[in-house]
Amino acid sequence: MTDSLNFLRYQPQGIDWDKHDPATERKRLAASAHAADHRRLQQGARNFLPSEYLVNAVNAAIATRSPLLLTGDPGTGKTQVAYYLEQYFGIPLFHYQVHSDSSARDLRYDFDAVAYLRDAYLASLHLEQSDTEPAAPPERTDPRYLHKGKLWLAYEHPGEYVLLINEIDKAPRDFPNDLLQELADYCFDHPFPSDPPNPPIERGDRPPPIVIITSNGERRLPDPFLRRCIVHHIELDEELLTRILGAWEGEFAERLSPPVQKQAFRRFLELRRRLEKRSRPPPGAAELLIWLTILAAQGAELKQLQDEVPLAELPALEGLIKDHENYAHLR
């Protein structure tokens, strides 16, 4: 292990805390300060290489202004597509991350119930303690409590933009169908009633969005929703992994020679094939890049990765294996 990876030193007898200098140890951390920068989505978009089939699917979605639904295992670059389009066209990206409790309303707007209840409580407290004219309690329709969601902000944007709805399969069952009108007509009703009524939130004569929706395939999406989309599945196969490695090899070139990178990739594919039928999902592109980053930091040599080295004895397996039971499958 080289000094660049020696952030925390193993000391079998324990640390002599009287002589330990945290300031000196903090300086070692500087070597890894930017290690994750290349994994940021905006930075990674510059290294993204879409396949011909993916380009065709994107072009079809843009030509018809239909939502593009991208499916596939984690690590296949589904989310990266939206960030690639952001940089390719030089247009804004509105990213909505779906959660297990997300509703279509969250994409439109958020009502700050906590702030409203706080103000209502303070108003009632003032009413009890004041001999003067009490302050009026807050109205639920006060715009202070209304926060515009990604869809609202997107529809108000004057020019072209990308709208990313990420990991839609995590949401409750009704979430996709609840978006049908918004994605078809690009409008939704204003959440607060008024007299006269508030106008609907709509894109008007502004360009329709380039909508990218991703799914890891955790559950099947409703047929009415699928019919609205251009659907493209990204398969994480050897060809895709080769293209990903080719796009990122410059990140490791200084400390990991091409022969070492090539052999590491061979062993990764071997390990992935071994675990494919036993692990769901097996190590993917993200694990490959992290593993190569560790090998580069360690200054790994070709002899450590030769075919004769058992899979269980490859260096830095902690970058690839997420389930401790999988170590037994490598022997």
Secondary structure, DSSP 8 states (H G I E B T S, - for coil): --GGG-SS---TT---TTT--HHHHHHHHGGGTTTTGGGSHHHHGGG----HHHHHHHHHHHHHT--EEEE-STTSSHHHHHHHHHHHHT--EEEEE--TT--HHHHHEEE-HHHHHHHHHHHHHHHHH-SS-------TT-GGGEEE-HHHHHHH-SS--EEEEE-GGGS-TTHHHHTHHHHHHSEE--SS--SS----EE-TTS---EEEEEE--SS---HHHHHTSEEEE----HHHHHHHHHHHGGGTTTTS-HHHHHHHHHHHHHHHHHHHTTSSS---HHHHHHHHHHHHHHT--GGGG-TTS-GGGSTTGGGT--SGGGGGGG-
